[in-house]
Amino acid sequence: MGSSTAVLGDVAITPITDEPVVSLPTTVISDELSGDREVTVTSADRVLALDMSGSLAATVWALGLGDRLVGRDISTTFPGVESLPVVTGSGHAISPESVLELRPDLLITDGTIGPLDVVLQLRDAGITVVFVREEPGLDAPAAMARSVAGIFGMEGTGDALATRITQELDTVLGTIAENAPSSRDQKLRMVFLYIRGANGIYYLFGQESGAGDLIEGLQGIDIATEIGWTGLRPMTDEALIAANPDLILVMSEGLESVGGPEELVRLKPAIGLTAAGQNLRFVDMADSQVLSFGPRTPAVMDALARAIYDPAG
């Protein structure tokens, strides 16, 4: 059994309303590393929503506010944003010059891209900055919908979007549960492995990364949680061999960086000693999608489940 790719493509996002009503000013809490900060938003005509996975911009779009977006990060690629200028580089670093050229009045971010000093400089330049942080996981998309909507004074619209996302996700998760093995001894043991071959980086995603929610939603056994692996830490050969996953989830660019499944097993013999390595059972998905936890999460889960349980379908 070989590897498979969870092909999702650039999923179109349907706005929850065609006639959004923004009600400003609003006063919201910006969740910053230095602590909560009260921020008053007085103008939101020109908006940037920037994060590692493009989920904040996707949420703004899903709220019906896509026409207010004036730029994007490199992870924001869904249909409709192609013509927006990109303000982040390949390393997800924000270009302050590119941002200032767009004259945004509101920047929404979650701290996953930066550097932080650049974001603070943009605030000093007069741009209203709001940090929205949601704990990664399957509850994050609905929570993000409400948090982002609150910035625009659109609480009712945020509730409606959160409800839609939750209903879509519940439907997908229900279908997965109906078709995946129900007995624990038949469930697939899974890990999420972060790879960057050029730098020799092999990290296991553990608790607090959202990978556990993903795996459990896919009706797998999350090995990282089972062994108490927290956060994102370097993989040890001993830990991986002891965990003995049946299937390894990876990001597509990471798998490409080592030359594919066969080369990964050659480079990391410990992986070849696991059931996943022996069967070359890897499932990869676009980096900007697999742990995005935004409005596209139901589609992400559906694509991953099909790749795992029906790779020939």
Beta strands, then each sheet from edge to edge (+ up, - down):
strand 1: 4-5
strand 2: 26-32
strand 3: 35-41
strand 4: 47-50
strand 5: 106-109
strand 6: 128-131
strand 7: 189-196
strand 8: 201-205
strand 9: 221-222
strand 10: 232-234
strand 11: 247-251
strand 12: 282-285
sheet 1: 1+ 12+ 11+ 7+ 8- 10+
sheet 2: 1+ 12+ 11+ 7+ 9+
sheet 3: 2+ 3-
sheet 4: 4+ 5+ 6+
end
